Amino acid sequence: MDKTPDLGDNVRAFTVKSLIFSFLAILFVAGLSAFHDIRMKGPLMICNHVSIAGFLFMLMIGLVWNGLWASIGALVRKFSKNVTLKGGFFSNNKLALNRKEFSVVFAAAFVSSYPPTSGLFRYFHRMLLIPWREYTSRTTWKTSDIFTQYLDPRLFPAPFPSNPGATETEAYQRVYANFFSGMSNGVHTVPFFDLPLAEWVGPLTFWGPLIIVMCLAVIAMQFVVHRQWAYNEQLSYPIAQVMDGFCAVDSKRPGIPLIFKNRLFWWGFVPLFTLLLLQYLSMWFPQDFPALSEVLPNFRNWSLPITKKIPIFGKLNIYYLNWQVIFFSIVGIAYFVSSEVSLTLGFAPILMAIFTVCFYNVTGDQLDGAWMNASRAGGYVGLSMILLFAGRFYYRAVFRRAFGFKKSSDATQGIGVSGDVSVAAARLLIIAFISFIIMLCIMGVSFIVAFFFGLLLMIVFLVSSRIVCETGIPFIQAGFEPASIFVKLFGPAAIGPKPMTFILWAGNGILCQDTREALMPYVATGLKVADDAGVKIKKIFWFLVVVIVLALVVAFASAHFSLYNYSGMGDGWASKYPPVQYFDAVVKHLTDMKAAGTFDASLNGSQWQRLGLIQPDATSLKFFIFGIIAVVVTYCLRFRFTKFPIHPLLFVMWGTYPNQMTWCSFLIGWFVKMLVVRFGGGGVYQKFKPFFIGLIAAELMLVCLVIIVDFINYFIVGTPSRVTFNVLPG
C-alpha cells in the first residue's frame, strides 16, 4: 500500500474544514442512520464495527469534495502561466482535506456510529415504553408488582401507566399509544416539536447523565490503554489499517485518497463489485438480469450435510457446520490479522463441536447455552486480568500520575514529565466511573451491586475493544449478558429485588443489549487512524468527548422522530423480545426466592446483610471459573511456546453467533495469507495489501449503493424499498 510522508506538526488537523465536516459527519451518521434503520427496513446503515455510514461519508469527501478541488487545482496548473498562481491557493488544493483532517473527520464519523442503532437507541425508547403495553396482559407481572414496587416511576415518561385509569387518559394516548401505532399519516409526518417532548424531560434527567458518564468512562478507558496496545504490544488494528488507506492523500497536493490510484486495489475491487452489483440488479429487475446462481456456480454460499454424516452432531444440535456464507470483507480483514488469530477463529466452531461431543460423552448431558454464556463471561474476566498483567508497569505509572504521585521511572513507560493524555484519561475514567456508580444508586441500585455490575460492564467493553483491535472482526457480540451473569454468580437474594430488577431491565436491555455496536471499538479505530496520521492525541481525546455528546443528542432526536412517526413496533426483534424477557426473568427469580424462603430477608435486609444470602448457581460458577482458567492457561502457553497455534480469544468467541457466521471466511483468509507469505515473503505480503482492501471495499461500497438507492426510492415513492440485499455479516 502506498505510504504518504509524515505531514509534520506544521500541518494542522483541527481546522475550520475538518470541524465543519466533523459536524456534518455527526449529523449524517447519528441522524440518518436511525432513520434508515427504523424506516427503510433495509441493511443497517451502521453495520457492526465497520461503520457503513461513516465509510460512505468519507467516500463522499474523498471522491467528491477532494476530487473536485484536485480537478480545479490541476486545471489551474495546466492552463495558467502565472508562476505565482501555480503555487497559490487553488493550484495546491488548499480547500481539499489533508490526511490529518481526514483522520479527524473519520474519528468523528466512527464514534457517532455508536448511538443510532443497536448500540443504544434501537432499544432505549422501546425498553421504556413497550413493557407497559405488555403489562395489562401479563398476570405474573401484576401479581409480583414488579413495576410499582421495584422501579422508580421517574424513570418513565409521564403518566406512569400503572396508576389506576392512567391508560384511559389523553396523556397516555399521546406518549404511549402514539408510540405503538405511529403518528404519521402516510407520507405526512408530525414535526419534531409537535411530538411528545415535555413528557420525556423528567426521565432524561436520569438517563442522560447515566449514559453520558458511561460513554465518557468508555472513551477514557480506550485512551488509557492506547499506548500499551498500539506501541508496547503493537496490536495490528486491522480495521484501522484498512480505513487508513481511505484517509491517506498526497501530502503536497491533497486530492482523492491514494488507494484509488493503486492498480492492485482495482484488481480486487472491480470483479467482486461487478458480481455483487449484478446480483443486486437481478433482485430489482429479475426479467432483465438473471440471478448469479442461474449463470454461475454459487461462489458465496455452500452447504454440507455434516450432521447427516456425523449423526451425533445432529443429536446435539451442531447445525452451524452444515452451511456457510463467504464474506469477502472478512477474508480481506483476515489478511491483516496475525495468522494464529485467524486460524483460531477459523477452527473455533469445529473445536466447539468437539468440546460439545466430549462433554456429552463424559456427563451424558447436552451442553446448555447458559453454561457457555458463563464460560465466555469467565473468559472475558480472565482476558481482562491478562491485559492488566501484561501492561501492569505502564498502567501503574499512569494511575500513579493520575493521583498526583510521580516517579522518575515513569518516563520509561512513555509518560513524559508533564504527563500525557493517558493521565488525563485516567482521571476522567475515575471521575466518570464514580459518577456512573452514583447514578445507578440514585436510580435504585445498591452501592455494592452498582460497583460490581459497573466493573463487569467495563470489562465487557474493554475486551470487546481488544477483540476488534486484535482480530479486526467487524461483527462481535459478547455471547453473554452482564446482568444475567451477575445474578447467576451471586444469586438473586444477595442482589435484592429492586437492584436485580433494574440491572436486568436497564443493564441488559439498554446499556449493553448488543455489543456489535459498542462505543469502545469505534473509539479505538478512530484513535488509531488519527494517531497514525500524526494528530496530537490529547486534542483528539477532548474532541471525541465533545463528539459523543453531540452524537447522543442527534441520535436521540432522530430516533424519537422516527419511532413516534413510524411506530416503535416495526422491529421484529427489538420490539418483541428485550422489552419482556428481562421482566419475565425477574418474575422467575422472585418466585424462586419465595420458594426458597429468602425473599423477605432479601427485600427487607440492608445491602450488607444480603451478602450473607450469596448462593451462586453451581454449574454456572464452574463454567465461569473454567473460562478464566482456560484463557489464563492458554496465554501462559503462548508466552512459553512462541509457536503455540491456539489464541486465547477462542474461549471468548466460540459458540457466539458472529463466530458461527464468519469462521469459514477467516479460515480462507488465513490460508491465502499463509500461501502469500510462504511463497512470496514479507515484501509480496505488503505489496498485496491493496488487493485485499479492494475486496473489502467492494462489499462496503455495494452496501453504500444500497443505502443511497433506499433513500432515493423512499423520497420518490414514499415507501421503503422492496429489495433487501444483505452483504455483510450480522
N, C-alpha and C positions, 0 to 999 in steps of 0.2 A: 504494500500500500504506500502511496506517495506520502512523504513526510514534508511538513512545512517547517521552515526555520523558526526558532524561538522569536516571538514578537518583541520580547523585552518589556521592561517596565514603562518605557516611553509611550507604548500604545495602551490607551485606556479601555477598560472593559465596561465600566458603568458610564455610558454616555446618554445623551438625550435619545438617540436612536435605540439603543438597547433597552432603555427603560420604557419607551413607548411600546416597542414590540413585546416586551415582557408583560406589560399590562394587557395588550391585545391577546397575548397567549393565555393569560388567566381568563379573560372573557370567553375566548374561543373554546378552551379546553374545559374549564369548570362550568361554563354556562351552557354551551351547545351539547356537551356530552350527556348531561342528564336529560335534556330534551330529546335527543336522539334515542337514548336508551328506553325512555318511557313511551314515546310516541311512535317511533319508527318500527319498533319490534324487529329490527334487523341486527346485524353483528354489532356487538357493543363498541361504541366509539372508543372506549377505553378498554384495551384488551390486556388484562393482566399486567405484568411488569414491563411490557413494551407498550408505551402509550401511543396508540394509533392516532389519537387526536393531536398529540404533541408532535409526532412524526409528520403528520400531514401539514401542520402549521410550519414546521421547519422546512419542509419541501417548498411550500409557497414562498417563504422568504428567500431560500437559496436559489430556486429556479425563476421565480417571477421578479422579486424585488432586486436581488443581487444581479440576476441575469439582465434586467432592464438597464441598470446603471453600468454594468460591464459593457453592454452593447453601445450605450451612449458614449462611454469613455473611448471605446475602440473607434467609433466614428470620428470623434474629436481628434484623436491622434492620427487618424488616417487622412483627414481632409484639411486639417489646419497646418499652416506653415509657420505659425507663430510659436517660437521656441518657448516663450513664457507660458503660453497657454498649454503647451504639451505637458508641462509639469504642474499644471494648475489643478483647480478643484474638480472639474469634470473628467479630465483625462486620467486622473489617478483614482477614480471611482470612490470619492470621499463619502458619498451617500450610501454605498454598499456596506454591509456589516462585515467586520473582520472576524477572525477566529475567536478572539476573546469575547466580542459582543455576541457572536453566535452562541457560545457556550453559556453565557448569562441567560439569554432567552431560552435556550434549551433547558437549563435547570429550572427556570420558572414554569415552563410548559410541563415538565415531568412531575414536579411537585404538585402542580394544580390538578394532576390526574387522580390524586387520592380521593378527594371528597365526592365527586359527582355520582358514582355508581356503587359497585359492591363494597368499596372501601368504607362508605358511611351512609350517604343519603339514598341509596337504594332501599335501605331498611329503616332509617330514622323515623320518618313520618308514619310508616306502616306499623312499627313497633309501639308507637304511642296511641294510635287510633284504632287499628283493626281489632285488637283484643276486646274492645268494648262492643264491637259488632258480634263477636262470638260469645260474649258474656251471658246474654239472655238465653242462649241455647245449651249452655254447659252447666249442668246441675252441680257437678263436683266443684266447679269454681265458686258457685254461690254458697254451697254448703261449707266449704273451707273458708269462705270470706277473705280470699287472698288479696283482693283489690283494696277493700276498705281497711283491713287490719294491718297489712304489711307493706303498703305502698303509699307514699306521700301524695295526696291529691294535687299538690302544687306542681308536680312533675308533668301533669297532663294539661292540655288546653281546656279552659273552662267552657261549658259547665262540666263538673265531674259527673259522668253518666251514672254512677251507682246511686246517686241521690234519688229518692222516690220521685217519679214523674219527670226526671231530667230528660229522658229520651223523647218526651212529648213536646218539649219546649222549642221555640223558634231558634234559640241559640244552639241547641243540639243539632237541629237540622242544618244550620249554617256551617258549623265547624266539623261535625262528624258525618252526617248523612250526605252532604255535598261531596265529601272526600270519597265516599264509597261509590257514588253514582256518577260523579263528574259534573262540572258546571258549564262546560262549553255547549253551544248549540250548533252542531255541525262544524263548519269551519270557523264559526264566530266564537272567539274565546273571551273570557272575562278578564278585563285588565288586572294587572298585578295588584294595584292598590284597592281594588274592589273585592279582592279575595279575603278570607279570614286572616287578619294580621294581628289586630289588637289582642285577640284571644291567645296568641302564641307568645306574647311578650313575657308573661309570667313564667311559663316553662323554660323559655330560652335564657332567663336569668340564672337558671341552674345548669341546663345542658350546655349553654355556650361556654362558660368558664371551664366546665369539666373537659369538654372536647378540646378547647384551645390549649389548656395546660398539658393535656396528654400529648397533643401534637408537638408542643414546644419541647417536652421531655424526649420525644422520639427523635426530633431533629438534633437536639443537643447530644443525645447518645451516639448518633451516627458521626457527628463531628469529633466526639471524644475518641472513637475507635478508628477514625480515618487514617491517621498517621501509622498506627500499628498495622492495620490491614494493608494499606497501599504501599508502604515503604518498608516496614520491618518484615512483614510476612509476604509482601509482593504478590497479593492475590491478582488474578488475571482480569477481573471485571469484564467478562465477555460482552455484555450488553453495552457497556461504556465504550469498549473498543470499537464495536460496530457503529454506534451512534456518533462517535468522534469522527468517523470517516465522513459523515454528512455535515460536520461543522468545520472541517479543515478547508480553508480557502487560501488563495495566493496572498502571501504576506505583504507584497508591494502594491498589487492592484487587486483588491478583493472582488471576487465575482462568484460564479456558481461554484459549489463545492468541488474540490479536485477529484473526488471519487468518480464523478460523472465523466471525467476525461481519461479514465483508465479503461483500456480495451478489455482486460480480463473481467472487469465489473459487468460489462455488457454481454460478454460470453455467458456469464452466469444468469444475468437478468432476462435477456430477451427470450430465449427458448421457453423458460418456465412461465414467465408472464404471459407469453402468447398462448400457451396451452390453458392456463387458468382463465384468461380472458375469453377464449373460445367456449370454455365450459360455462362461464357466466352468461355469455350471449345466447347459448343454447337454452338456458333457463328462461330468458326473456322472449326469445324468438325460436321456439322448438321446430317450426316448419322450415326455417331458413338455415339454422345452424344445428347440425346433428350433435348429440352428446358425444363426448370423447370416448365413452365406453362403447359406442357403436362403431367407431372407426379405428380406435387404438386399444391396446391392452390397458387395463386399469393400472396406472403407474403409481397411484397413491394408496389404494385400498387393497388389502389382501385378507384372506381368512383361511385358517387351517383347522380341521376337526380334531384338535388335540384332546379335548375331553372325551371324544369317542375312542381315540386310540389308547388313551390312558384313563380308564373308567373311574379311578379313584378321584381324579381331578373334577369330574362331573359330580361325584358324590359330595365333594367338599366345596362345591360352587366356585371352582377356579376357572371361570369362564373368560377372564381377561387375556388369557394366552391364545384364545381362538381367533382373534381378529386384531387388526392394527391399521392405523392410518399414518401414512408417511407425511410428516410436516417438514418441508424443506427449510423452513426457518430454523427449526430445531437442529436439523442436520448441519446447517451453516454455523449455528452457535456452537455446536459440539466441536467444530474445527478450532475454535478459540479456547476451548476448555482443556485442562490437563487430562491426559489420557486415562489416569486412574479414576477420575471423577466420571467421565463419560462412560467408561467401562462399567463402573459400579451402578450408575443409573440405568444402563442398558440391561444389566443382568439382575437388577433388583426384583422385578416381578417373578423371575424364574427362581431366585433364591427364596422369595416369599412363598412360592408354591411348594418348594422342597420343605421349608420350615413348617408349613401348614400340614403337610403329609406326615412329617416326623412327629409333630405334636399329637396328631390323631392316633398314630400307631402306638405312641407311648402312653397316652392318657385315655384313649377311647372317646374323647370329646372333640367336637368341632371347635375350631378357633373362633372365639367370639370377637366381633368387631370392636366392642367396648374395651376388650383386653388389649387389642392392638393400639387403640387410642391411648391407653395408659402407657403402653410401651413407648410410643412416639413421644409422649409428654416427658417421660423419663429421658429419652434421647435428647430432647431439647434442653433439659436441665443439665444433663451430662456434657453436652456440647458447649453450653454457656460456661460451665466450670473449666473446661479445657481452654476456651478462649481467654478467660480471665487468667488462667495459669500461664498460658503462652505469653501474654502481654503484661504479666504482673509487675515487672520493673517499670515499664512505661506508665501503666495506669496508676501505680503507687506514686510516681513522680508527679503526674498530672493532678491527682486529688490532694497531694500534699501542698502543691502550689495553690490549688483552689481554696484551701482552708488557710492560706497565708503562711505556710511553712516552706522554707526554701533550703535546698542543699546544692552545693557546687556540683555534685554528681548528677543533678537533674539534666545538665546540659548534654550528657552522654545519651540521654533518651530523646534528644531532638527538641528539648524545651529550652528556649532562649532565656537570657537573664530576666527580661521583662515579661516572659511568658508568651504563649502563642494562643491561637484560637481554641486549642484543646482545654486550656484553663478556663477561659470564658464559658465554653460549652459545658464544662464540668459544673461550674457554678450555676448555670441556668438549669442543668439537669437536676441538681439537688433541689433548687427552689421550685421547679415545675413539678417534680415528683412529690415533694411535700405538699404542694398546693393540690395536686391530684388526690392525694390521700385525704386531705381536709374536705375537699368537695364530695368525695364518696361518703365521708362521715356525715356531712350536712344532709346528704340525700338519703340517709337511712342505714348506712353500713357501719358496723362497729370498727374501732380503730385496728384491732388485730386482724380482722378479716380484710379490711381495706388495704393494709400494708402488704400482707402476703399475696392477696389477689393482684394488687398493683405490681408487685415484684414478678409474679408469674406472667402477667400481661407484657411487661417489658422484656422478659426472656423470649416470649413468642416473637415479638417484633425484632429483637436482636438476632435471633437465629434465622428468622425468615430472611433478613437482610444478608446475613452471612451466606446463606444458601444461594441467593441470587448473585452475590458478588463472586462467589467461588465457582458456581456451576453455570450461571447465565440462563438457567431455565426460566422462561418468561411466564410460566404458569405454575404457581406453587400454592398449596394450601397446607395448613399446619397438620391436618389429619386428626385434630382433637380440639375440643372447646375448653379454654382455660377454666371457666367457672365450673363446668361439669366435672373436670378432673379434680378441681379443688374440693368439691363436695365429696367425691369418691374417696379422696385421700384423708380427709378429716372427719367425714360423717356429717350428715345434716344437723344432728343435735348439737355438735360442737360449734357450728356456724350460727345457728339460730334462725328462726322462721323469717324474720324481717330481712336480715342481711342476705340470707340464702335466696329469697325471692328476688331481691334487687340484682344480685350479681348474675343469677341465671337469666333474668329477663334483659337487663341492660348490658351486663358484661359480655354475655354471649351474643345477644341479639342486636346490639347497637355498636359497641366498641370493638368487637372482634368477631363479627359474624363470618367474614370471608377474607382471608389474608391474601387472596390472589391480587388484591389492590391495596396492600398495606402501604403506609406512608414511607417507612424507613428505607425500603429498597429503592423507591423513587429518588429519595434524597441522596442515597449512596451513588446512584448512577449519575445524577446531575452534578454532584460534587466532584466525582472522579473526572468527568469530562471538563469541568471548569478548571480543576487543578492541573490537568494535563495541558490545558491551553495557556496556563500561566496566570490565571486570575488569582488575586490575593484571597486566601481562604477566609480571613477574618471578615472581609467585606461580603463575600458570598454567604457567610453564616447569617449575618444580620439581614441580608437581602432575602434569604429564604424564610426567615421568621416573619417578615412583612408579607411575603408571597402567600404563605399558608393561611394567614388571617384573611387576606383578601379573597383567596380561593374558597375558603369556607363560606364567606358571605355570599359570593357569587353563586356557588353551587347550591346553597340553601334556597336562594331566590329562584333559581332555575327549577329545582326540584319542586318547590312549593307551587310555582306557577303551573308546571306540567301535571303534577299529581292532582291538584284540585280541578284543573280544567278537563283532564282526560281520564280521571278516576285512578285511585290507587290500587284497584283490584285487578289490573291487567297483567301483572307479573305472575306467571304460573308457579313460581317458587316463593318469591319474597312476600307475596300477599296471602299465601296459603299455609306455609309450614312454620317459619320462625315466629310469627305472632301468637301461635297457640302451643307449640311443642314445649316451650320452656315453662309455661304455666301448668301444662299437664305434668311435667316433671316435678314442679313444686308440689302439686297436689299429691303425687305419689310419695314424695319424701315426707310430707306432713302425715300422711296415712301410716307410713312405716314407723314414724316416730311415736305416734299414738299407740300403735300395736305393741311397740317395744317398751312403752311406759316412760319415755324420755321427753315427751312433748312439753309437759308442764315445766319441768326443770329447765329445758332449753328456752322456753318462752319467757319465764319469769326470772331466770338467773342472769347475773352480770356476765360480761364478756369473759372475765377471768374465771368465773365459776363454770362456764361452758367448756373450758379447756379440759375439765375432768370428764367430759362426755365424749371425748375423741374416740371414735370407733370406725376406722377405715374399712373399706371393702377389701377383704383379704386378698382375693385374686388380683384385683386392680393394683394393689400395693406391690404384689410380687412382680407383675409385669412392668410397673413403673421402675422398680429397682433394677430389673433386667435391662431396661432401656438405658439407664445410667451406666451400668457396668459394661454393657456391650459397646457403647460409644467410647468410654474411657479405655477399655482394653484394646479396642481397635486402634485408637490413637497411639497408645503405647507401642503396639506392634509396628505401626508406621514409623515412629521415632526410632525404633530399634532396627528395623529392616527396611531399608530405603526402597526396595522393590516390592514391598507388600502390596498386592493388587487391589485390595478392598478398601474403600474410603469409608470413614465413619458416617458419612451422610446417608449411607444405606439405611441406618436404623432410625432416621427421622423422615425418610422419604418412602420407604417400601410400604405397600398397601394403600397408598394415597391415590386418589383418582388422577391427579396430574401425572404421577409416575406411570400409571397404567396406560395413560394416553400417549406418552412420549417416549417410552423406553426403547422402542424399535428405532425411532429416529436418532436417538443418542447412540445406539449401537452401530447404526450405519455411519454416523459422523465419526465415531471412534475408529471404525475400520478404514474409512477413507483417509483420515489423518495419519493412521499408522502406516499405510502404504506410501503416502507422500513423504513422510519423514524418513522411512526406511530406505526408499529408493531414490529420493531426491535430496535429502538432507535439510538442514535448517534454512538454507538460502531459498530453496524451492518452496518450503513451507511458508516463509514470509511473502514470497512473490505471489502465491496463490490466494492470499487473504482477500483481495478484491473480488475474486471469483465467488467466494462463499458469501461475501457481503451482497453480491448481486443476487444470489439465491434468496437471502433473507429479504432483500428489498423487493423482490418480485412478489412475494406473498403480502408484504406490508403495503405495497403500492396498490395491489389489487383490492385490498380492504379499503384503502383510501378512496379508490374509484367507486366502490360500492356505497360508501358513505356519501360521496358527492351526488351520486345518482339518487340515493334515498331522499336527500334534501330537495333536489330538483323535482323529483316525482311528487313529493309531498306538497310543495308550494305551487305546482301546476295543477295537479289532480285534486289535492285536498285530502288524500287518504294515504296510509302507509304503503310502502312498496309491496307488491305481491310476490316478490322474489326474495328469498333469504339465502344468502350464499356464505357459508362459514368456511373460512380458510385456515384460521389459526386454532390451536388447541384451547379448550376452555369454554 
